Amino acid sequence: MRFTRHPFPAMAALALTACLTGHAQAESVHAAPGQVLAEYTRDAGAGANPARGSQLLARLEAGATSLELQLDAPIDHDKLERWFSSRCQATLQRSCSALEKADVAAWLIKEQNNSR
């Protein structure tokens, strides 16, 4: 299923996958969106907030090229981590926190579920 309802959710989902790169070296490079969210939430030590994720994603996507991502398929962690790294540095002038990544992941999963 291609996520076409909003242009920036795909980017965020891709970014979410990228964040797990450091933790996924011994694991598979690909994971389901729910697994990505669980990893970010665990690393953050707090619950994710989809509303915050939507707002952050809109900021990160501003002026960026939209990415295509299928949320019903495994997510490439390396690609997502590279996206988060470049967009957070360009937009926020810092790395995104695990909680920010969890928020974005939660919003993407919520949007995916709403589109079904």
SULPE-V63503 format. One record per residue. OMEGA is omega as a letter, one per 20 degrees, with the letter a starting at -180 (NA if undefined). Layout:
OMEGA
OMEGA
This chain:
r
a
a
a
r
a
a
r
a
r
a
r
r
r
a
r
a
a
a
a
a
a
a
a
a
a
r
r
a
r
r
r
r
r
r
r
a
r
r
a
r
a
a
a
a
r
r
a
a
a
r
r
r
a
r
a
r
r
a
a
a
r
a
r
a
r
r
r
r
a
r
r
r
a
r
a
a
a
r
r
r
r
r
a
a
a
r
r
a
a
a
a
r
r
r
r
r
r
r
r
r
r
r
r
r
r
r
r
r
r
r
r
r
a
a
NA
